Amino acid sequence: MPVVRRNYRLSAGFGLLRVEDSLPEAKEAGEVPESWLSVFKRANGGALFMDLSSEAQPRKFRSMIGNLVTDGTIRTQDQTEVHLDIAIVSISNTHLQEEAQLGALADRIIPVKFHLPLDVQSELKIHNPVKKQKVNNVHYIPGIREIFSRMIVVSRLEPSQSTALTLTSEDAILFYGGGAKLTDDKMSLVYHSYKELREKRPLDGAKGFTVREAGILRNKVEQYHSCIGIQHIFSMLRDPAYYRGKDTDIKSRIKDWIVLDPDKEGNYSLGKMEEWYRSYLKRDLVRAWLGFDRFGEMKERYFKDYLNHALHYTMKRKIFDPKTNEELPVDEDMLRLIENEMGVSKAIEDKFRSGVNAFFRNQGREVLADHMPLHDAIERVIMSFKANKDALSPFEEMQQAILEKTQDIQKAKKKLDFVMAELLAHGYQECCWENVRMYAKRFMFA
């Protein structure tokens, strides 16, 4: 575009205009609708973002864009020339250069291809609840939106390596306790190893479900169900009709994560994504069994103890106990218990322990959620904790109550009522509780 040279001003701004809707067709030959002119006038001096494909905008409007790019002017209905200075960005899934009707404009197009998001947390933000769901009571059981976002992200991974790559950078090894696999796909994975990911997997994000296709898939699920669980997402993804006319590569990308074809009896085996959901549901059920507040307190206590003992281990010092006024040795059993959940080997435990303390020191705060591998490991330790070798873990106690295998059925029922009340106070609805209780009974504990 022709640009008028002006002196730089510190207070200068750059305006952006985004047009998401299609403009109306001109009613008569030679007519320039006011809505067309309004777009140009509002964007003048800045940037115009809109979809300029033939499906999105009228042919004559696209012709005006061509004249604007070529000459820097457009003509109104009375043939008055309007001089404009606009940067034009077309956001589209189509290749504008392949459209013959663009004429000379095709030679001035500079195509830029952006990779689709590979961060589950970023994808999750796109699929947050919207107002219409509150009106018709469509809601997702906790954890299901993340399952959906994970499925969208894995559809963008190259199938040849989708589960094989292990990151080897020192940051990844120390943060994850032995190297991070892409299957971990935590928010921190990209943060710590983005360069390594991009060098080893340059094609990730080039194909797969687009944001628009993911939205269409989500809307289809919401049309038929109000309390959306994992079976509803999987049923849609397993429907062969959904893939007609789409990138056939998507099925080969997601088949390592969700089993798409049933066995001879019509049953589906357990896939990696369902394994992840079961671990998520197990955590929520145990948190509710113990009480969310108590579970949080236990987690924080383990966290503080781990940091304290890991620090004293690194400094080769004993720990002062203010209750007894004694110096006690570092509890290496506790450190190993947590580290085993992360796969930390004996060979790197010294570096890992000093690395964890250095991480939180650099963060400037001690928040367990900042270090998700440690966070998840501590939660798994709590869920499997036994007071003695003959006792049941919290998970085993809850499992027996749901299966009604306890000697005191009334006591178990009262405890399950407590579990339901805890879940209702933390994002679940009554229908969600019935859904997950039956899912756990039929599939997790059968």
C-alpha positions as CSV (number, residue, x, y, z in Angstrom):
1,M,0.0,0.0,0.0
2,P,1.2,3.5,-0.7
3,V,2.2,5.2,2.6
4,V,2.4,8.9,3.2
5,R,5.7,9.7,5.0
6,R,5.1,11.7,8.2
7,N,7.3,12.9,11.0
8,Y,7.3,10.4,13.9
9,R,5.4,11.5,17.0
10,L,5.7,9.8,20.3
11,S,2.0,10.1,20.8
12,A,1.1,8.5,17.5
13,G,-1.2,5.5,17.5
14,F,-2.1,2.7,15.1
15,G,-5.8,1.8,14.7
16,L,-7.1,-1.7,14.0
17,L,-10.5,-2.5,12.5
18,R,-11.7,-6.1,12.5
19,V,-14.8,-6.9,10.4
20,E,-16.1,-10.4,11.2
21,D,-19.4,-10.4,9.3
22,S,-20.1,-10.6,5.6
23,L,-21.0,-7.2,4.0
24,P,-24.3,-6.9,2.1
25,E,-24.5,-7.1,-1.7
26,A,-25.0,-3.9,-3.7
27,K,-28.7,-3.6,-4.6
28,E,-28.0,-1.9,-8.0
29,A,-25.3,-1.9,-10.6
30,G,-22.7,0.8,-9.8
31,E,-24.0,1.3,-6.3
32,V,-21.5,1.6,-3.4
33,P,-23.3,0.8,-0.2
34,E,-22.7,3.1,2.7
35,S,-21.7,0.1,4.8
36,W,-18.8,-0.5,2.4
37,L,-17.6,3.1,2.6
38,S,-17.9,3.0,6.4
39,V,-15.4,0.1,6.6
40,F,-12.8,2.0,4.5
41,K,-13.3,5.3,6.4
42,R,-13.1,3.7,9.8
43,A,-9.9,1.8,8.8
44,N,-8.2,4.7,7.2
45,G,-4.8,5.3,8.7
46,G,-4.7,1.9,10.3
47,A,-5.2,-1.8,9.5
48,L,-8.2,-3.6,8.3
49,F,-8.7,-7.3,9.3
50,M,-11.4,-9.3,7.5
51,D,-12.0,-12.5,5.6
52,L,-11.8,-11.5,1.9
53,S,-12.6,-14.9,0.4
54,S,-15.3,-15.3,-2.2
55,E,-17.6,-17.1,0.4
56,A,-17.3,-14.2,2.8
57,Q,-17.6,-10.9,0.9
58,P,-19.4,-9.6,-2.3
59,R,-17.5,-9.8,-5.5
60,K,-17.8,-6.1,-6.2
61,F,-16.5,-5.2,-2.7
62,R,-13.5,-7.5,-3.3
63,S,-13.0,-5.6,-6.6
64,M,-12.9,-2.3,-4.7
65,I,-10.2,-3.8,-2.4
66,G,-8.2,-4.7,-5.6
67,N,-8.4,-1.1,-6.8
68,L,-7.5,0.2,-3.4
69,V,-4.4,-2.0,-3.2
70,T,-3.4,-1.1,-6.7
71,D,-4.1,2.7,-6.8
72,G,-4.5,3.7,-3.2
73,T,-7.9,5.1,-4.0
74,I,-11.5,4.0,-4.4
75,R,-14.4,5.7,-6.2
76,T,-17.7,6.4,-4.5
77,Q,-21.1,6.2,-6.3
78,D,-20.8,9.7,-7.7
79,Q,-17.2,8.8,-9.0
80,T,-15.5,10.9,-6.3
81,E,-12.0,9.6,-5.6
82,V,-11.2,8.9,-2.0
83,H,-7.6,8.5,-1.1
84,L,-6.9,6.0,1.6
85,D,-3.9,4.6,3.5
86,I,-4.7,1.2,4.9
87,A,-2.9,-2.0,5.6
88,I,-5.2,-4.9,4.7
89,V,-5.0,-8.3,6.4
90,S,-7.3,-11.1,5.3
91,I,-7.7,-13.9,7.8
92,S,-9.0,-16.9,5.9
93,N,-8.8,-20.7,5.5
94,T,-8.7,-20.3,1.7
95,H,-5.8,-19.3,-0.6
96,L,-6.8,-16.0,-2.1
97,Q,-4.1,-16.2,-4.8
98,E,-6.0,-19.1,-6.4
99,E,-9.1,-17.0,-7.0
100,A,-8.9,-15.8,-10.6
101,Q,-11.4,-12.9,-10.1
102,L,-8.9,-11.1,-8.0
103,G,-6.9,-10.1,-11.1
104,A,-3.9,-7.8,-10.4
105,L,-4.5,-8.1,-6.6
106,A,-3.3,-11.7,-6.6
107,D,0.2,-10.5,-7.4
108,R,0.2,-8.2,-4.4
109,I,-0.8,-10.8,-1.8
110,I,1.8,-11.9,0.7
111,P,0.7,-15.2,2.2
112,V,1.6,-15.8,5.8
113,K,0.7,-19.2,7.4
114,F,0.3,-19.4,11.2
115,H,0.6,-22.6,13.1
116,L,-2.4,-23.6,15.1
117,P,-2.1,-23.5,19.0
118,L,-0.3,-26.4,20.6
119,D,-0.9,-25.3,24.2
120,V,-3.8,-27.0,25.9
121,Q,-4.4,-24.1,28.3
122,S,-4.6,-21.6,25.4
123,E,-7.0,-23.9,23.5
124,L,-9.1,-24.2,26.7
125,K,-9.6,-20.5,26.9
126,I,-11.1,-20.5,23.5
127,H,-13.8,-23.0,24.6
128,N,-14.8,-21.3,27.8
129,P,-18.6,-21.1,28.6
130,V,-20.6,-18.5,26.7
131,K,-23.8,-16.8,27.6
132,K,-26.1,-19.0,25.6
133,Q,-25.1,-22.0,27.6
134,K,-26.3,-20.4,30.8
135,V,-29.7,-19.8,29.2
136,N,-30.3,-23.4,27.9
137,N,-28.4,-25.0,30.8
138,V,-25.8,-26.7,28.6
139,H,-22.8,-27.4,30.8
140,Y,-19.7,-29.6,30.8
141,I,-18.8,-32.0,33.6
142,P,-15.5,-30.6,35.2
143,G,-12.5,-31.9,33.2
144,I,-14.5,-32.5,30.0
145,R,-13.6,-29.1,28.5
146,E,-9.9,-29.9,29.0
147,I,-10.4,-33.3,27.4
148,F,-12.0,-31.6,24.4
149,S,-9.1,-29.1,24.2
150,R,-6.5,-31.8,24.5
151,M,-8.2,-33.7,21.6
152,I,-8.1,-30.6,19.4
153,V,-4.4,-30.0,20.2
154,V,-3.3,-33.6,19.5
155,S,-5.1,-33.5,16.1
156,R,-2.4,-30.9,15.2
157,L,0.5,-33.1,16.1
158,E,2.3,-35.1,13.4
159,P,1.2,-38.7,13.7
160,S,4.6,-40.2,13.1
161,Q,6.0,-38.8,16.3
162,S,2.9,-37.8,18.3
163,T,3.7,-40.1,21.3
164,A,7.5,-40.7,20.8
165,L,9.4,-37.5,21.4
166,T,11.2,-37.1,24.7
167,L,12.7,-33.7,25.3
168,T,16.3,-33.7,26.3
169,S,17.1,-30.1,27.2
170,E,18.5,-29.6,30.7
171,D,15.6,-27.4,31.6
172,A,13.1,-30.1,30.7
173,I,15.0,-32.8,32.5
174,L,15.3,-30.9,35.8
175,F,11.8,-29.5,35.6
176,Y,10.1,-32.9,34.9
177,G,12.5,-35.1,36.7
178,G,13.9,-37.2,33.9
179,G,12.8,-35.6,30.6
180,A,9.4,-34.6,29.4
181,K,7.4,-36.5,26.8
182,L,5.1,-34.6,24.6
183,T,2.3,-36.7,26.0
184,D,2.6,-34.7,29.2
185,D,1.5,-31.6,27.2
186,K,1.3,-29.4,30.2
187,M,1.4,-25.6,29.9
188,S,4.9,-25.6,31.2
189,L,6.2,-28.1,28.5
190,V,6.0,-25.5,25.8
191,Y,7.3,-22.8,28.2
192,H,10.5,-24.7,29.0
193,S,11.2,-26.4,25.7
194,Y,9.6,-24.4,22.9
195,K,12.8,-24.1,20.9
196,E,13.5,-27.8,21.2
197,L,9.9,-28.6,20.2
198,R,10.0,-26.4,17.2
199,E,13.4,-27.7,16.0
200,K,12.4,-31.4,16.3
201,R,8.8,-31.0,15.3
202,P,8.5,-28.2,12.7
203,L,5.2,-29.5,11.2
204,D,3.2,-29.6,14.4
205,G,0.4,-27.1,14.2
206,A,0.3,-27.0,10.4
207,K,-2.7,-29.3,10.1
208,G,-5.5,-30.6,12.3
209,F,-8.7,-29.2,13.7
210,T,-8.9,-25.5,13.1
211,V,-10.4,-23.2,15.8
212,R,-13.5,-22.9,13.6
213,E,-13.8,-26.7,13.1
214,A,-13.4,-27.2,16.9
215,G,-16.2,-24.7,17.5
216,I,-18.5,-26.5,15.1
217,L,-17.7,-29.8,16.8
218,R,-18.4,-28.3,20.2
219,N,-21.7,-26.8,19.0
220,K,-22.9,-30.2,17.6
221,V,-22.3,-31.9,20.9
222,E,-24.2,-29.1,22.7
223,Q,-27.2,-29.5,20.4
224,Y,-27.9,-33.0,21.7
225,H,-26.8,-33.0,25.3
226,S,-27.2,-30.7,28.3
227,C,-24.9,-32.4,30.8
228,I,-21.8,-33.2,28.6
229,G,-19.6,-36.0,29.7
230,I,-16.6,-37.8,28.2
231,Q,-18.9,-40.3,26.3
232,H,-20.6,-37.5,24.4
233,I,-17.2,-36.1,23.1
234,F,-15.9,-39.5,22.2
235,S,-19.2,-40.5,20.4
236,M,-18.9,-37.5,18.1
237,L,-15.2,-38.1,17.4
238,R,-15.9,-41.8,16.6
239,D,-18.7,-41.0,14.1
240,P,-17.3,-41.7,10.6
241,A,-19.8,-39.2,9.1
242,Y,-18.0,-36.3,10.9
243,Y,-14.8,-36.8,8.9
244,R,-16.4,-36.7,5.4
245,G,-14.9,-33.9,3.4
246,K,-12.3,-33.1,6.1
247,D,-8.6,-33.6,6.3
248,T,-8.5,-37.4,6.5
249,D,-5.1,-37.1,8.3
250,I,-7.0,-36.1,11.5
251,K,-8.1,-39.6,12.2
252,S,-4.5,-40.9,12.0
253,R,-3.5,-38.2,14.4
254,I,-6.0,-38.8,17.1
255,K,-6.2,-42.6,17.0
256,D,-3.2,-43.0,19.4
257,W,-5.2,-41.0,21.9
258,I,-8.8,-42.2,21.5
259,V,-9.8,-45.7,20.3
260,L,-11.9,-45.0,17.2
261,D,-13.0,-48.5,16.3
262,P,-14.8,-51.1,18.5
263,D,-13.9,-54.7,19.0
264,K,-16.0,-57.6,17.8
265,E,-18.4,-57.2,20.7
266,G,-18.8,-53.5,20.0
267,N,-16.8,-52.3,23.0
268,Y,-14.0,-49.7,22.9
269,S,-10.6,-50.4,24.6
270,L,-9.1,-47.7,26.9
271,G,-7.2,-45.0,25.1
272,K,-4.6,-42.5,26.4
273,M,-7.1,-39.6,26.6
274,E,-9.6,-41.6,28.6
275,E,-6.7,-42.7,30.9
276,W,-6.0,-39.0,31.5
277,Y,-9.7,-38.3,32.3
278,R,-9.8,-41.2,34.7
279,S,-6.8,-39.8,36.6
280,Y,-8.5,-36.4,36.7
281,L,-11.8,-37.9,38.0
282,K,-10.0,-40.1,40.5
283,R,-8.4,-36.9,41.9
284,D,-11.7,-35.1,42.1
285,L,-13.4,-38.0,43.8
286,V,-10.6,-38.4,46.4
287,R,-10.6,-34.6,47.0
288,A,-14.3,-34.8,47.7
289,W,-14.0,-37.9,49.9
290,L,-11.4,-36.2,52.1
291,G,-13.0,-32.8,51.7
292,F,-11.5,-30.2,49.3
293,D,-10.2,-28.0,52.2
294,R,-8.5,-30.9,54.0
295,F,-7.0,-32.2,50.7
296,G,-5.7,-28.7,50.0
297,E,-4.1,-28.4,53.5
298,M,-2.5,-31.8,53.1
299,K,-1.1,-30.8,49.7
300,E,0.3,-27.6,51.1
301,R,1.9,-29.4,54.0
302,Y,3.6,-31.9,51.7
303,F,4.8,-29.1,49.5
304,K,6.4,-27.1,52.3
305,D,8.0,-30.2,53.8
306,Y,9.4,-31.2,50.4
307,L,11.0,-27.8,49.8
308,N,12.4,-27.6,53.3
309,H,13.9,-31.1,53.3
310,A,15.2,-30.7,49.7
311,L,16.9,-27.5,50.7
312,H,18.5,-28.9,53.8
313,Y,19.5,-32.0,51.8
314,T,21.3,-29.8,49.2
315,M,23.0,-27.8,52.0
316,K,23.9,-31.0,53.8
317,R,22.3,-29.8,57.0
318,K,19.9,-31.2,59.6
319,I,16.5,-29.8,60.2
320,F,15.7,-28.0,63.5
321,D,12.4,-29.1,65.0
322,P,11.0,-26.3,67.2
323,K,8.7,-28.7,69.0
324,T,11.5,-30.8,70.4
325,N,14.4,-28.4,70.1
326,E,16.3,-31.1,68.3
327,E,18.1,-31.3,65.0
328,L,16.6,-34.1,62.8
329,P,18.0,-35.7,59.7
330,V,16.5,-35.0,56.3
331,D,13.5,-37.3,55.6
332,E,14.9,-38.8,52.4
333,D,12.1,-41.4,52.3
334,M,9.5,-38.6,52.0
335,L,11.6,-37.0,49.2
336,R,11.9,-40.2,47.3
337,L,8.2,-41.0,47.7
338,I,7.3,-37.8,45.9
339,E,10.1,-38.0,43.3
340,N,9.2,-41.6,42.4
341,E,5.9,-40.3,41.2
342,M,7.8,-38.1,38.7
343,G,10.3,-40.7,37.6
344,V,13.3,-38.9,39.1
345,S,16.2,-41.3,39.0
346,K,18.9,-41.7,41.7
347,A,21.4,-40.4,39.2
348,I,19.8,-36.9,39.0
349,E,18.1,-36.6,42.4
350,D,20.7,-34.1,43.7
351,K,20.4,-31.8,40.7
352,F,16.6,-32.2,40.8
353,R,16.3,-31.2,44.4
354,S,18.5,-28.1,44.1
355,G,16.8,-27.3,40.8
356,V,13.3,-27.3,42.4
357,N,14.4,-24.8,45.1
358,A,16.2,-22.7,42.5
359,F,13.0,-22.7,40.4
360,F,10.8,-21.3,43.2
361,R,13.6,-18.8,44.2
362,N,13.6,-17.5,40.7
363,Q,9.8,-17.3,40.7
364,G,9.9,-15.0,43.7
365,R,7.1,-17.0,45.4
366,E,6.3,-20.5,46.6
367,V,3.1,-21.5,44.8
368,L,2.8,-25.3,44.1
369,A,0.7,-24.8,41.0
370,D,3.7,-23.1,39.4
371,H,5.4,-26.4,39.2
372,M,2.8,-28.8,37.9
373,P,5.0,-32.0,37.8
374,L,5.6,-31.6,41.6
375,H,2.0,-30.6,42.1
376,D,0.6,-33.7,40.4
377,A,3.1,-36.0,42.2
378,I,2.1,-34.7,45.6
379,E,-1.6,-35.3,44.8
380,R,-0.9,-38.9,43.7
381,V,1.0,-39.5,47.0
382,I,-2.0,-38.2,49.0
383,M,-4.5,-40.4,47.1
384,S,-2.5,-43.5,47.7
385,F,-1.5,-42.8,51.3
386,K,-2.1,-45.6,53.9
387,A,-1.8,-45.1,57.6
388,N,-0.4,-48.6,57.9
389,K,0.1,-51.7,55.6
390,D,-3.4,-53.1,56.4
391,A,-5.3,-49.8,56.0
392,L,-7.1,-48.7,52.8
393,S,-6.0,-45.6,50.9
394,P,-8.5,-42.7,50.5
395,F,-9.1,-43.9,46.9
396,E,-9.7,-47.5,47.9
397,E,-12.2,-46.4,50.7
398,M,-14.1,-44.3,48.1
399,Q,-14.1,-47.2,45.6
400,Q,-15.6,-49.6,48.0
401,A,-18.3,-47.1,49.0
402,I,-19.3,-46.5,45.3
403,L,-19.4,-50.3,44.7
404,E,-21.4,-50.8,47.9
405,K,-18.8,-53.4,49.1
406,T,-18.5,-52.0,52.7
407,Q,-19.9,-53.7,55.7
408,D,-21.7,-50.6,56.9
409,I,-23.8,-49.5,53.8
410,Q,-25.5,-46.7,55.7
411,K,-22.2,-45.2,56.7
412,A,-21.0,-45.4,53.1
413,K,-24.2,-43.8,51.8
414,K,-23.7,-40.9,54.3
415,K,-20.1,-40.5,53.2
416,L,-21.2,-40.5,49.5
417,D,-23.7,-37.7,50.3
418,F,-20.8,-35.8,51.7
419,V,-18.8,-36.4,48.5
420,M,-21.8,-35.1,46.4
421,A,-22.1,-32.0,48.6
422,E,-18.4,-31.3,48.2
423,L,-18.5,-31.8,44.4
424,L,-21.6,-29.5,44.1
425,A,-19.7,-26.8,45.9
426,H,-16.8,-27.1,43.4
427,G,-18.3,-26.9,39.9
428,Y,-20.4,-30.0,39.6
429,Q,-24.2,-30.2,39.3
430,E,-26.4,-33.0,40.5
431,C,-26.6,-34.6,37.1
432,C,-22.8,-34.4,36.8
433,W,-22.5,-36.3,40.1
434,E,-24.8,-39.1,38.8
435,N,-22.9,-39.2,35.5
436,V,-19.5,-39.6,37.1
437,R,-20.7,-42.0,39.8
438,M,-22.1,-44.3,37.2
439,Y,-19.1,-43.9,34.9
440,A,-16.8,-44.8,37.8
441,K,-18.9,-47.8,38.9
442,R,-19.2,-49.2,35.3
443,F,-15.8,-48.5,33.9
444,M,-13.2,-47.5,36.5
445,F,-14.1,-49.9,39.3
446,A,-15.7,-52.8,37.4
